[in-house]
Amino acid sequence: MPDPHQRTQVLTSARSIVVKIGTNVVTRPDGRLDKPIVRRLAEQIVLLTRRGFDITVVSSGAIGAGIGQLRLGVKPKSIAMLQATAAVGQPALINLFNEALRRHGLQAAQILLTRADFEDRRRYLSVRGTIAALHQFATVPIVNENDTVAVDEIRYGDNDILAALMCNLLRADLLILLTVVDGLMQNGELVQTVHRIDRNIRQAATAVTSALGTGGMATKLQAAKTVTQAGEAALIANGRTRNVLPRLLAGETLGTFFAPAGRRMASRKRWLALAVRPAGQLVIDQGAAAALRESGKSLLPVGVARVKGPFARGDVVRVTDPKGRLVGQGLVNYSSKELQRIKGLHTNQAADKLHRKRVDEVIHCDNLALAPRSD
Ligand code: GLU
């Protein structure tokens, strides 16, 4: 039975919050930045910062603002043009936030990231350290994708996902996705609480993509799923609603609340499970799947049935059971080539095959992030 107090509990105990602001919130239909709305949001952020919240903003709108600055009228099509448009719009966007925050004695700090920054563990940790330091300075980090350098393979292309990963990186308690609708609608009514992102919910989120931004309700659900899987909460609300942020945190039932799906996932496991794209896949047998899932064991060569590479030692791979259900994601101690040779073998045989005295686990349990059981 859903707990009606869960929303209040999460909101009253939240301290670190990621607020994602969509392109349509900060730009007007002609693509120009909407100064009054940015000022109002900045005021709300100032208020929350003064109350002791650590707020990290992920703001879209660089491309939107660039369209306005360059008087293009419509979103350009080519990647280079889009990147150039973002390069023009990003400083305008950050200036506007900075100017709005400075009226109240705070400053904006710009952080531009690509997917590669999340996948590289050292950079990932360095971003976390930098943001913690910015919070100590009582500044407001304002994150966006580094659109001018991000190419397809290293691009999120969508700040909903970037914001969800930022929430996980920071181990923030809550992700608030601000858009221009009141939340998720189902049969003409606002869904107040989502406990499980199932087929019904996904159907309600028929992907309506906006004119200037890239996301839609479907990617917002994906973002909410990423955060709730890690054991935190998410909210989708209307960024144009007066005083939306303080009102949400005061427990007003605005927007759609996504309750945590389970216990809080450890930080390293979040990175393994959610930030890194797997380089390959291991299909393991039923016995091994049970040992991993139920007893928290490490994966041994004997349990590996199929290897889909290529991948190198130290890469992150997906682990599935024979039916293709996800068991988890983890750091592998062998290359795909080595694993092809030792899969299905007992540890001694595997050592002989590789001419080693001893062999390691294929994936150590500390380096394996198990998928939630419902998947
Ligand atoms: N990074 C893009 C921008 O600032 C936005 C991507 C998105 O719409 O989510 O314009």
Residues whose N, C-alpha, C, O or C-beta is under 5 A from the ligand:
A	BS01	LIG	T23 S59 S60 G61 A62 I63 G64 N144 E145 D147 G157 D158 N159 D160 G213 T214 G215
